């Protein structure tokens, strides 16, 4: 057993530093790919501003999450924070209802990240269908997506079986093949003069835009969709139990990834609109980067772009795969899902959760629509962020958490900022994304999201019947070294 592994069964192993955590989270800047053509459809060139504001929103939210990560060093990111803050070990009755809210937040977060595997497997199938015409004659895009998903999931499961360090190595490799070319493809149009600023300034907002309730609800929905991509670098905090020095590693990984995201999200959308114009982007809504590459580098550039995008998709699939499996592991060890779902191998890998997530996404691929899956997933992400920010406010105000050591502290008064953005997520962005989905895709994604989120309640009740006492794999430690998750009595 590794010396960095925590005592007891089914624990994650402390094996990475902040640079390795950043390498795994580097898939996040690539989450812009499915939405490059979606945001301009509603906001024209103002989509550039929305991406910038959404990443800034991420800095406000993630400052709170970074503090929580150091206060609860054994918790797995957002799912772990909410579960620890809202749970109680002094409860009466058949079930500990205080655990339900934190568990639901973790379940929402799991549902936000898990479908990323299906979304990008569908896109990989689509690119393969166009890249190799012979494959298009033998298989449909959906069949190629299923085969691509099976190959990618199997490969990532095998690599990450041996621990998070191997996943970080794969992140370095995929990053070299995807993030670096993406940077080149973003900067090159500006350097070569292919960006026409008139395409941006002349189409800042669509014709007919008005600040009425209809358009305000659309804007709130757009922010919900945008934050699904632009705020998702909070995933660097989910590896809190696996950082060697969480007090320093978490904040470094978070804010390094956030800085990269700010420049990449703003510049990628600006380059695409600057070269193609809004109308040109709308003509290529799935992958407007391909015509940008053709304009700057010619036909050869288009081929290289497709290869780069496929590598990028594998990288973001790994980011989502590892993040969602840690969320499921966290719920299982907290007694909010069956304990068997938290099983890890001797390398500290939550392999049972990874197998279930892969199977779930193979089913999701059959939906065949990345936009519909994103729309459903964004509802879960909005719920998870709102509840997690409320958890931060509670951890700052409740006297039971006053003695917590907080190696990283957000600026003074940050609980008010967290409350503001918590309310922005719930209810405002939630209402907006439901409204936007009804206009664009119909009610199917919304019902899928609500059904998946609601299914947590019977699963949770079943788990509580199986074990009436809280299930915790956290080892005991001296009081001076413990976070609130180790306290004998937590607030109701």
C-alpha positions as CSV (number, residue, x, y, z in Angstrom):
1,X,0.0,0.0,0.0
2,X,1.3,3.4,-0.9
3,X,2.5,5.5,2.0
4,X,0.4,8.4,0.7
5,X,-2.8,6.3,0.9
6,X,-5.1,7.1,3.8
7,X,-5.7,4.4,6.3
8,X,-8.8,2.2,5.9
9,X,-10.6,0.8,2.9
10,X,-12.0,2.6,-0.1
11,X,-9.9,5.8,0.3
12,X,-8.5,8.0,-2.5
13,X,-4.7,8.2,-2.5
14,X,-2.7,11.5,-2.1
15,X,-0.5,11.2,-5.2
16,X,-0.6,14.5,-7.2
17,X,0.6,18.1,-6.9
18,X,-1.1,21.2,-8.3
19,X,0.5,20.9,-11.7
20,X,-0.8,17.4,-12.1
21,X,-4.3,18.6,-11.0
22,X,-4.1,21.4,-13.5
23,X,-3.1,18.9,-16.3
24,X,-6.2,16.8,-15.6
25,X,-8.4,19.9,-15.4
26,X,-7.0,21.3,-18.7
27,X,-9.9,19.7,-20.5
28,X,-12.1,22.5,-19.2
29,X,-11.1,25.2,-21.7
30,X,-12.2,22.8,-24.4
31,X,-15.8,22.8,-23.1
32,X,-16.4,25.9,-25.2
33,X,-16.4,23.7,-28.3
34,X,-20.1,22.6,-28.3
35,X,-21.2,26.2,-27.6
36,X,-19.1,28.2,-30.1
37,X,-22.1,28.3,-32.4
38,X,-24.8,28.2,-29.8
39,X,-24.3,31.5,-27.9
40,X,-23.9,33.7,-31.1
41,X,-27.3,32.3,-32.2
42,X,-28.9,34.3,-29.4
43,X,-26.4,37.1,-28.7
44,X,-24.4,37.5,-31.9
45,X,-20.9,39.0,-31.0
46,X,-21.9,39.8,-27.5
47,X,-21.3,36.1,-26.9
48,X,-17.6,37.1,-26.4
49,X,-18.6,39.3,-23.4
50,X,-20.8,36.5,-21.9
51,X,-17.8,34.1,-21.9
52,X,-15.6,36.7,-20.2
53,X,-18.2,37.5,-17.6
54,X,-18.9,33.8,-17.0
55,X,-15.2,33.1,-16.3
56,X,-15.1,36.1,-13.9
57,X,-18.2,34.6,-12.2
58,X,-16.1,31.4,-11.9
59,X,-13.4,33.4,-10.0
60,X,-16.0,34.7,-7.5
61,X,-17.4,31.3,-7.0
62,X,-14.1,29.4,-6.9
63,X,-12.6,31.7,-4.3
64,X,-15.3,30.3,-2.0
65,X,-14.6,26.8,-3.1
66,X,-10.9,27.1,-2.7
67,X,-11.4,28.1,1.0
68,X,-13.8,25.2,1.5
69,X,-11.2,22.8,-0.1
70,X,-8.6,23.8,2.5
71,X,-11.1,23.8,5.4
72,X,-12.3,20.3,4.4
73,X,-9.1,18.7,3.0
74,X,-10.6,15.2,2.8
75,X,-13.7,16.3,0.9
76,X,-13.9,15.8,-2.9
77,X,-14.7,19.3,-4.2
78,X,-18.2,20.7,-4.4
79,X,-19.9,17.3,-3.7
80,X,-17.9,16.8,-0.6
81,X,-18.3,20.4,0.8
82,X,-22.1,20.4,0.6
83,X,-22.4,17.0,2.2
84,X,-20.2,17.8,5.1
85,X,-21.7,21.2,5.8
86,X,-25.4,20.1,5.7
87,X,-25.1,16.8,7.5
88,X,-25.7,16.1,11.1
89,X,-24.8,13.2,13.4
90,X,-27.3,14.2,16.1
91,X,-30.5,13.2,14.5
92,X,-33.7,11.5,15.6
93,X,-36.0,9.4,13.6
94,X,-35.6,6.8,11.0
95,X,-33.5,8.9,8.5
96,X,-31.0,11.7,8.8
97,X,-32.9,14.2,6.6
98,X,-30.1,16.7,7.1
99,X,-28.0,14.6,4.7
100,X,-30.5,14.8,1.9
101,X,-29.8,18.4,0.7
102,X,-26.0,17.9,0.6
103,X,-26.4,14.6,-1.1
104,X,-28.8,16.1,-3.7
105,X,-26.2,18.8,-4.4
106,X,-23.5,16.1,-5.0
107,X,-26.0,14.1,-7.2
108,X,-26.7,17.3,-9.2
109,X,-22.9,17.8,-9.6
110,X,-22.5,14.2,-10.7
111,X,-25.2,14.7,-13.3
112,X,-23.6,17.9,-14.5
113,X,-20.3,16.2,-15.3
114,X,-21.2,12.7,-16.2
115,X,-23.0,13.4,-19.5
116,X,-19.9,15.1,-20.8
117,X,-18.6,11.6,-21.8
118,X,-21.7,11.1,-24.0
119,X,-21.7,14.6,-25.5
120,X,-18.1,14.4,-26.7
121,X,-18.4,10.8,-27.8
122,X,-21.2,11.9,-30.1
123,X,-19.0,14.7,-31.5
124,X,-16.1,12.3,-32.0
125,X,-18.4,10.1,-34.0
126,X,-19.5,13.1,-36.1
127,X,-15.9,14.1,-36.9
128,X,-14.9,10.5,-37.7
129,X,-17.9,10.3,-40.0
130,X,-16.7,13.4,-41.9
131,X,-12.9,12.6,-41.7
132,X,-13.1,9.1,-43.1
133,X,-15.8,8.8,-45.9
134,X,-15.3,5.0,-46.0
135,X,-16.5,4.8,-42.4
136,X,-19.5,6.8,-43.3
137,X,-20.5,4.2,-45.8
138,X,-20.3,1.4,-43.3
139,X,-21.7,3.0,-40.1
140,X,-24.1,5.8,-39.1
141,X,-22.8,8.7,-37.0
142,X,-24.6,7.2,-34.0
143,X,-23.0,3.8,-34.4
144,X,-19.6,5.5,-34.7
145,X,-20.3,7.5,-31.6
146,X,-21.1,4.3,-29.7
147,X,-17.9,2.6,-30.9
148,X,-15.9,5.7,-30.1
149,X,-17.4,5.9,-26.7
150,X,-16.7,2.2,-26.0
151,X,-13.0,2.6,-27.1
152,X,-12.4,5.9,-25.3
153,X,-14.1,4.8,-22.0
154,X,-12.2,1.5,-22.0
155,X,-8.9,3.2,-22.7
156,X,-9.4,5.8,-20.0
157,X,-10.6,3.2,-17.5
158,X,-7.4,1.2,-18.1
159,X,-5.1,4.1,-17.9
160,X,-6.7,5.5,-14.7
161,X,-6.9,2.1,-13.0
162,X,-3.3,2.6,-11.8
163,X,-4.0,5.9,-10.1
164,X,-4.6,9.6,-10.7
165,X,-0.9,10.2,-11.5
166,X,-1.3,8.2,-14.8
167,X,-4.3,10.2,-15.6
168,X,-2.2,13.4,-15.2
169,X,0.4,12.0,-17.6
170,X,-2.3,11.3,-20.2
171,X,-3.5,14.8,-19.6
172,X,0.0,16.2,-20.4
173,X,0.0,14.2,-23.6
174,X,-3.5,15.1,-24.8
175,X,-2.9,18.7,-23.8
176,X,0.1,18.9,-26.1
177,X,-2.0,17.6,-29.0
178,X,-5.1,19.7,-28.3
179,X,-4.6,22.8,-26.0
180,X,-1.4,24.0,-27.8
181,X,-2.9,23.7,-31.3
182,X,-6.0,25.4,-30.0
183,X,-3.9,28.3,-28.8
184,X,-2.1,28.5,-32.2
185,X,-5.4,28.3,-34.0
186,X,-6.8,31.1,-31.8
187,X,-3.8,33.5,-32.1
188,X,-3.0,32.8,-35.8
189,X,-6.1,34.6,-37.2
190,X,-5.2,37.8,-35.3
191,X,-1.5,37.6,-36.3
192,X,-2.3,37.0,-40.0
193,X,-4.9,39.7,-40.3
194,X,-7.8,37.3,-40.9
195,X,-9.8,38.8,-38.0
196,X,-12.0,41.7,-39.2
197,X,-13.1,43.7,-36.1
198,X,-16.1,44.9,-38.0
199,X,-17.5,41.4,-37.8
200,X,-17.6,41.9,-34.0
201,X,-18.4,45.5,-33.6
202,X,-21.0,45.6,-36.4
203,X,-23.0,42.6,-35.0
204,X,-22.8,43.2,-31.3
205,X,-26.4,42.3,-30.6
206,X,-29.0,40.6,-32.8
207,X,-31.6,42.7,-34.5
208,X,-34.8,43.0,-32.4
209,X,-33.0,42.6,-29.1
210,X,-35.0,44.3,-26.3
211,X,-34.6,44.3,-22.6
212,X,-38.0,42.7,-21.9
213,X,-38.8,39.7,-19.8
214,X,-38.5,37.3,-22.8
215,X,-35.0,38.4,-23.6
216,X,-33.9,38.6,-19.9
217,X,-35.0,35.0,-19.4
218,X,-33.0,34.1,-22.5
219,X,-30.0,35.9,-21.1
220,X,-30.3,34.0,-17.8
221,X,-30.5,30.8,-19.7
222,X,-27.4,31.7,-21.7
223,X,-25.5,32.4,-18.5
224,X,-26.5,28.9,-17.2
225,X,-25.3,27.3,-20.4
226,X,-22.1,29.4,-20.4
227,X,-21.2,28.6,-16.8
228,X,-21.5,24.9,-17.6
229,X,-18.3,25.5,-19.6
230,X,-16.7,28.7,-18.3
231,X,-17.0,28.0,-14.6
232,X,-16.2,24.3,-14.7
233,X,-12.6,24.7,-13.7
234,X,-13.9,24.2,-10.2
235,X,-13.2,20.5,-11.0
236,X,-9.6,21.1,-10.0
237,X,-10.9,21.2,-6.4
238,X,-12.6,17.8,-6.6
239,X,-9.2,16.1,-6.3
240,X,-8.7,17.6,-2.8
241,X,-8.3,14.2,-1.1
242,X,-5.7,13.3,-3.7
243,X,-3.4,16.4,-3.5
244,X,-0.2,15.9,-1.6
245,X,-0.6,19.3,0.0
246,X,-4.2,20.4,-0.4
247,X,-3.7,23.7,1.6
248,X,-1.5,25.0,-1.3
249,X,-2.2,22.7,-4.3
250,X,-5.9,23.3,-4.6
251,X,-5.9,27.1,-4.9
252,X,-2.9,27.0,-7.2
253,X,-4.5,24.5,-9.6
254,X,-7.8,26.4,-9.5
255,X,-6.6,29.8,-10.3
256,X,-4.0,28.7,-12.9
257,X,-6.8,26.9,-14.7
258,X,-9.1,29.8,-14.4
259,X,-6.5,32.2,-15.9
260,X,-6.1,29.9,-18.9
261,X,-9.9,29.6,-19.2
262,X,-10.4,33.4,-19.3
263,X,-8.1,34.0,-22.2
264,X,-9.0,30.9,-24.1
265,X,-12.8,31.4,-23.9
266,X,-12.7,35.0,-24.8
267,X,-10.1,34.7,-27.6
268,X,-11.5,31.6,-29.2
269,X,-15.0,33.0,-29.6
270,X,-13.5,36.4,-30.8
271,X,-11.3,34.6,-33.4
272,X,-14.2,32.6,-34.7
273,X,-16.6,35.6,-35.1
274,X,-13.8,37.8,-36.3
275,X,-12.9,35.5,-39.2
276,X,-16.4,34.2,-40.1
277,X,-18.7,36.8,-38.9
278,X,-21.9,35.9,-37.0
279,X,-23.6,34.6,-40.1
280,X,-20.6,32.4,-40.9
281,X,-20.6,31.0,-37.4
282,X,-24.3,30.2,-37.7
283,X,-23.7,28.4,-41.0
284,X,-21.2,26.1,-39.1
285,X,-22.8,25.8,-35.6
286,X,-21.3,22.4,-34.7
287,X,-17.6,23.2,-35.4
288,X,-16.9,26.7,-36.7
289,X,-13.2,26.2,-35.9
290,X,-12.8,24.1,-39.1
291,X,-13.6,26.9,-41.6
292,X,-11.4,29.2,-39.5
293,X,-8.5,26.7,-39.9
294,X,-9.2,26.5,-43.7
295,X,-9.2,30.3,-44.0
296,X,-5.9,30.6,-42.1
297,X,-4.0,27.4,-43.0
298,X,-5.8,26.0,-46.0
299,X,-7.2,22.5,-46.5
300,X,-4.3,20.9,-44.6
301,X,-5.1,23.1,-41.6
302,X,-8.7,21.7,-41.6
303,X,-7.4,18.1,-41.4
304,X,-5.1,19.0,-38.5
305,X,-7.9,20.8,-36.8
306,X,-10.1,17.7,-36.8
307,X,-7.4,15.6,-35.4
308,X,-6.7,18.2,-32.7
309,X,-10.4,18.4,-31.8
310,X,-10.6,14.7,-31.4
311,X,-7.7,14.7,-29.0
312,X,-9.3,17.6,-27.2
313,X,-12.5,15.7,-26.8
314,X,-10.7,12.7,-25.3
315,X,-9.0,15.1,-22.8
316,X,-12.3,16.6,-21.7
317,X,-13.9,13.2,-21.5
318,X,-11.1,12.2,-19.1
319,X,-11.7,15.4,-17.1
320,X,-15.4,14.6,-16.8
321,X,-14.8,10.9,-16.2
322,X,-12.5,11.4,-13.2
323,X,-14.5,14.3,-11.8
324,X,-17.9,12.5,-11.9
325,X,-16.4,9.3,-10.5
326,X,-15.0,11.2,-7.5
327,X,-18.5,12.8,-7.0
328,X,-20.1,9.3,-6.9
329,X,-17.3,8.0,-4.6
330,X,-17.9,11.0,-2.2
331,X,-21.7,10.3,-2.1
332,X,-21.0,6.6,-1.3
333,X,-18.6,7.2,1.5
334,X,-20.9,9.8,3.0
335,X,-23.8,7.3,3.1
336,X,-25.8,9.1,0.4
337,X,-25.4,6.3,-2.1
338,X,-24.9,2.5,-1.6
339,X,-21.5,1.9,-0.1
340,X,-20.5,-0.5,-2.9
341,X,-20.4,2.5,-5.3
342,X,-17.4,3.9,-3.3
343,X,-15.2,0.9,-3.7
344,X,-11.6,1.6,-4.8
345,X,-8.8,-0.6,-5.9
346,X,-5.4,-0.8,-4.3
347,X,-4.3,2.3,-6.3
348,X,-7.1,4.4,-4.8
349,X,-9.1,4.4,-8.0
350,X,-13.0,4.4,-7.6
351,X,-13.4,1.7,-10.3
352,X,-17.0,0.8,-9.5
353,X,-18.2,4.4,-10.0
354,X,-16.1,4.5,-13.3
355,X,-17.8,1.4,-14.6
356,X,-21.3,2.6,-13.8
357,X,-20.6,6.0,-15.4
358,X,-19.3,4.5,-18.6
359,X,-22.4,2.3,-18.9
360,X,-24.7,5.2,-18.2
361,X,-23.1,7.3,-21.0
362,X,-23.3,4.5,-23.5
363,X,-27.1,4.7,-23.0
364,X,-27.0,8.5,-23.2
365,X,-25.2,8.4,-26.6
366,X,-28.4,6.9,-28.0
367,X,-30.1,10.3,-27.5
368,X,-27.9,11.4,-30.4
369,X,-28.1,15.2,-29.7
370,X,-25.2,16.9,-27.8
371,X,-27.3,20.1,-27.5
372,X,-30.1,18.2,-25.7
373,X,-27.7,16.5,-23.3
374,X,-25.9,19.8,-22.5
375,X,-29.3,21.4,-21.9
376,X,-30.2,18.7,-19.4
377,X,-26.8,18.7,-17.8
378,X,-26.7,22.5,-17.3
379,X,-29.8,22.2,-15.0
380,X,-27.8,19.9,-12.7
381,X,-24.8,22.1,-12.7
382,X,-26.9,25.2,-11.8
383,X,-28.4,23.3,-8.8
384,X,-25.0,22.1,-7.7
385,X,-23.4,25.5,-7.8
386,X,-26.3,27.2,-6.0
387,X,-26.4,24.7,-3.1
388,X,-22.6,24.6,-2.8
389,X,-22.5,28.4,-2.5
390,X,-25.2,28.3,0.2
391,X,-23.1,25.6,2.0
392,X,-20.1,28.1,2.0
393,X,-22.3,30.7,3.6
394,X,-23.5,28.3,6.3
395,X,-19.9,27.2,6.9
396,X,-18.9,30.8,7.5
397,X,-21.8,31.8,9.7
398,X,-22.6,28.7,11.8
399,X,-20.6,28.6,15.1
400,X,-19.9,24.9,14.8
401,X,-17.5,25.7,12.0
402,X,-15.9,28.8,13.6
403,X,-12.8,26.9,14.8
404,X,-12.0,25.4,11.3
405,X,-8.5,26.0,10.1
406,X,-8.6,27.7,6.7
407,X,-5.2,27.8,5.1
408,X,-6.7,29.7,2.2
409,X,-9.2,32.4,2.9
410,X,-11.4,34.3,0.5
411,X,-11.5,38.1,1.0
412,X,-13.4,39.5,3.9
413,X,-17.1,39.5,3.5
414,X,-17.0,36.8,0.8
415,X,-20.0,35.1,2.3
416,X,-22.1,37.9,0.9
417,X,-20.6,37.4,-2.5
418,X,-21.3,33.7,-2.3
419,X,-24.9,34.3,-1.3
420,X,-25.4,36.7,-4.2
421,X,-24.1,34.2,-6.8
422,X,-26.0,31.4,-5.0
423,X,-29.2,33.3,-5.6
424,X,-28.1,34.0,-9.1
425,X,-27.9,30.3,-9.8
426,X,-31.0,29.4,-7.8
427,X,-33.5,30.4,-8.8
428,X,-32.6,32.8,-11.6
429,X,-30.3,30.8,-13.9
430,X,-32.4,27.6,-13.3
431,X,-35.6,29.4,-14.4
432,X,-33.7,30.9,-17.4
433,X,-32.2,27.6,-18.6
434,X,-35.6,25.8,-18.4
435,X,-37.2,28.7,-20.4
436,X,-34.4,28.6,-23.0
437,X,-34.6,24.8,-23.4
438,X,-38.4,25.1,-24.0
439,X,-37.7,27.6,-26.8
440,X,-34.8,25.9,-28.5
441,X,-35.0,22.1,-27.9
442,X,-38.4,21.5,-26.3
443,X,-39.3,20.0,-23.0
444,X,-37.5,16.7,-23.4
445,X,-34.1,17.7,-22.0
446,X,-35.8,19.4,-19.0
447,X,-37.9,16.4,-18.2
448,X,-34.8,14.1,-18.6
449,X,-32.9,16.4,-16.1
450,X,-35.8,16.5,-13.6
451,X,-36.3,12.7,-13.8
452,X,-32.6,12.0,-13.2
453,X,-32.4,14.5,-10.4
454,X,-35.6,13.3,-8.8
455,X,-34.4,9.7,-9.0
456,X,-31.9,10.5,-6.3
457,X,-34.6,10.5,-3.6
458,X,-35.6,6.8,-3.9
459,X,-32.0,5.8,-4.2
460,X,-31.2,7.8,-1.1
461,X,-34.1,6.3,0.8
462,X,-32.9,2.8,-0.2
463,X,-29.4,3.7,1.1
464,X,-30.8,4.9,4.4
465,X,-32.7,1.7,4.9
466,X,-29.6,-0.3,4.3
467,X,-27.6,1.7,6.9
468,X,-29.2,3.8,9.6
469,X,-25.9,5.2,10.8
470,X,-23.7,7.6,8.7
471,X,-21.2,5.8,6.5
472,X,-17.9,7.5,6.7
473,X,-14.5,6.4,5.5
474,X,-12.7,9.3,7.0
475,X,-10.0,8.2,9.4
476,X,-9.7,9.7,12.8
477,X,-7.1,12.4,13.4
478,X,-6.0,14.7,16.2
479,X,-8.5,17.5,16.7
480,X,-5.9,20.1,15.6
481,X,-5.7,18.4,12.2
482,X,-9.3,17.7,11.6
483,X,-11.8,19.6,9.5
484,X,-15.5,19.8,10.3
485,X,-16.1,16.5,8.6
486,X,-14.3,14.8,11.4
487,X,-16.2,16.5,14.3
488,X,-18.2,14.2,16.5
489,X,-21.2,16.5,16.5
490,X,-22.2,18.6,13.5
491,X,-25.0,21.1,13.4
492,X,-28.5,19.9,12.5
